[in-house]
């Protein structure tokens, strides 16, 4: 025997409708959370990519002087705006507040 939709009891129909509505609401909430997480990840990746590009342009070179003194030199492209000190040996250092190119 088949049951016509009109013969469903009102309480059964309401329960099914409420369940379907609850599932739809939950799916919407999940999608909103996914978008929030995606935006946060994309923001952090953007910052990481920027930092990686900047650091990829910096090299540290270890140098041994004729007098046996060893030192390291950090090289980067561009010209720093503020030269902190210069010496006769040709070694200079830049203020840490200098802007990157």
MODELLER restraints for C-alpha pairs under 7 A, 6 or more apart:
rsr = mdl.restraints
at = mdl.atoms
rsr.add(forms.Gaussian(group=physical.xy_distance, feature=features.Distance(at['CA:57:A'], at['CA:76:A']), mean=5.83, stdev=0.5))
rsr.add(forms.Gaussian(group=physical.xy_distance, feature=features.Distance(at['CA:57:A'], at['CA:77:A']), mean=6.68, stdev=0.5))
rsr.add(forms.Gaussian(group=physical.xy_distance, feature=features.Distance(at['CA:58:A'], at['CA:74:A']), mean=6.81, stdev=0.5))
rsr.add(forms.Gaussian(group=physical.xy_distance, feature=features.Distance(at['CA:58:A'], at['CA:75:A']), mean=5.67, stdev=0.5))
rsr.add(forms.Gaussian(group=physical.xy_distance, feature=features.Distance(at['CA:58:A'], at['CA:76:A']), mean=4.66, stdev=0.5))
rsr.add(forms.Gaussian(group=physical.xy_distance, feature=features.Distance(at['CA:59:A'], at['CA:74:A']), mean=5.59, stdev=0.5))
rsr.add(forms.Gaussian(group=physical.xy_distance, feature=features.Distance(at['CA:59:A'], at['CA:75:A']), mean=5.13, stdev=0.5))
rsr.add(forms.Gaussian(group=physical.xy_distance, feature=features.Distance(at['CA:59:A'], at['CA:76:A']), mean=6.50, stdev=0.5))
rsr.add(forms.Gaussian(group=physical.xy_distance, feature=features.Distance(at['CA:60:A'], at['CA:72:A']), mean=6.50, stdev=0.5))
rsr.add(forms.Gaussian(group=physical.xy_distance, feature=features.Distance(at['CA:60:A'], at['CA:73:A']), mean=5.50, stdev=0.5))
rsr.add(forms.Gaussian(group=physical.xy_distance, feature=features.Distance(at['CA:60:A'], at['CA:74:A']), mean=4.33, stdev=0.5))
rsr.add(forms.Gaussian(group=physical.xy_distance, feature=features.Distance(at['CA:60:A'], at['CA:75:A']), mean=6.16, stdev=0.5))
rsr.add(forms.Gaussian(group=physical.xy_distance, feature=features.Distance(at['CA:61:A'], at['CA:72:A']), mean=5.47, stdev=0.5))
rsr.add(forms.Gaussian(group=physical.xy_distance, feature=features.Distance(at['CA:61:A'], at['CA:73:A']), mean=5.07, stdev=0.5))
rsr.add(forms.Gaussian(group=physical.xy_distance, feature=features.Distance(at['CA:61:A'], at['CA:74:A']), mean=6.27, stdev=0.5))
rsr.add(forms.Gaussian(group=physical.xy_distance, feature=features.Distance(at['CA:62:A'], at['CA:71:A']), mean=5.85, stdev=0.5))
rsr.add(forms.Gaussian(group=physical.xy_distance, feature=features.Distance(at['CA:62:A'], at['CA:72:A']), mean=4.27, stdev=0.5))
rsr.add(forms.Gaussian(group=physical.xy_distance, feature=features.Distance(at['CA:62:A'], at['CA:73:A']), mean=6.26, stdev=0.5))
rsr.add(forms.Gaussian(group=physical.xy_distance, feature=features.Distance(at['CA:63:A'], at['CA:70:A']), mean=5.71, stdev=0.5))
rsr.add(forms.Gaussian(group=physical.xy_distance, feature=features.Distance(at['CA:63:A'], at['CA:71:A']), mean=5.42, stdev=0.5))
rsr.add(forms.Gaussian(group=physical.xy_distance, feature=features.Distance(at['CA:63:A'], at['CA:72:A']), mean=5.89, stdev=0.5))
rsr.add(forms.Gaussian(group=physical.xy_distance, feature=features.Distance(at['CA:64:A'], at['CA:70:A']), mean=4.44, stdev=0.5))
rsr.add(forms.Gaussian(group=physical.xy_distance, feature=features.Distance(at['CA:64:A'], at['CA:71:A']), mean=6.53, stdev=0.5))
rsr.add(forms.Gaussian(group=physical.xy_distance, feature=features.Distance(at['CA:78:A'], at['CA:101:A']), mean=5.72, stdev=0.5))
rsr.add(forms.Gaussian(group=physical.xy_distance, feature=features.Distance(at['CA:80:A'], at['CA:94:A']), mean=6.92, stdev=0.5))
rsr.add(forms.Gaussian(group=physical.xy_distance, feature=features.Distance(at['CA:80:A'], at['CA:98:A']), mean=6.04, stdev=0.5))
rsr.add(forms.Gaussian(group=physical.xy_distance, feature=features.Distance(at['CA:80:A'], at['CA:99:A']), mean=6.83, stdev=0.5))
rsr.add(forms.Gaussian(group=physical.xy_distance, feature=features.Distance(at['CA:81:A'], at['CA:98:A']), mean=6.03, stdev=0.5))
rsr.add(forms.Gaussian(group=physical.xy_distance, feature=features.Distance(at['CA:82:A'], at['CA:94:A']), mean=6.11, stdev=0.5))
rsr.add(forms.Gaussian(group=physical.xy_distance, feature=features.Distance(at['CA:82:A'], at['CA:95:A']), mean=6.08, stdev=0.5))
rsr.add(forms.Gaussian(group=physical.xy_distance, feature=features.Distance(at['CA:82:A'], at['CA:98:A']), mean=6.15, stdev=0.5))
rsr.add(forms.Gaussian(group=physical.xy_distance, feature=features.Distance(at['CA:83:A'], at['CA:93:A']), mean=6.40, stdev=0.5))
rsr.add(forms.Gaussian(group=physical.xy_distance, feature=features.Distance(at['CA:83:A'], at['CA:94:A']), mean=4.88, stdev=0.5))
rsr.add(forms.Gaussian(group=physical.xy_distance, feature=features.Distance(at['CA:83:A'], at['CA:95:A']), mean=6.59, stdev=0.5))
rsr.add(forms.Gaussian(group=physical.xy_distance, feature=features.Distance(at['CA:84:A'], at['CA:93:A']), mean=5.55, stdev=0.5))
rsr.add(forms.Gaussian(group=physical.xy_distance, feature=features.Distance(at['CA:84:A'], at['CA:94:A']), mean=4.84, stdev=0.5))
rsr.add(forms.Gaussian(group=physical.xy_distance, feature=features.Distance(at['CA:84:A'], at['CA:95:A']), mean=5.43, stdev=0.5))
rsr.add(forms.Gaussian(group=physical.xy_distance, feature=features.Distance(at['CA:85:A'], at['CA:92:A']), mean=5.50, stdev=0.5))
rsr.add(forms.Gaussian(group=physical.xy_distance, feature=features.Distance(at['CA:85:A'], at['CA:93:A']), mean=5.82, stdev=0.5))
rsr.add(forms.Gaussian(group=physical.xy_distance, feature=features.Distance(at['CA:86:A'], at['CA:92:A']), mean=4.49, stdev=0.5))
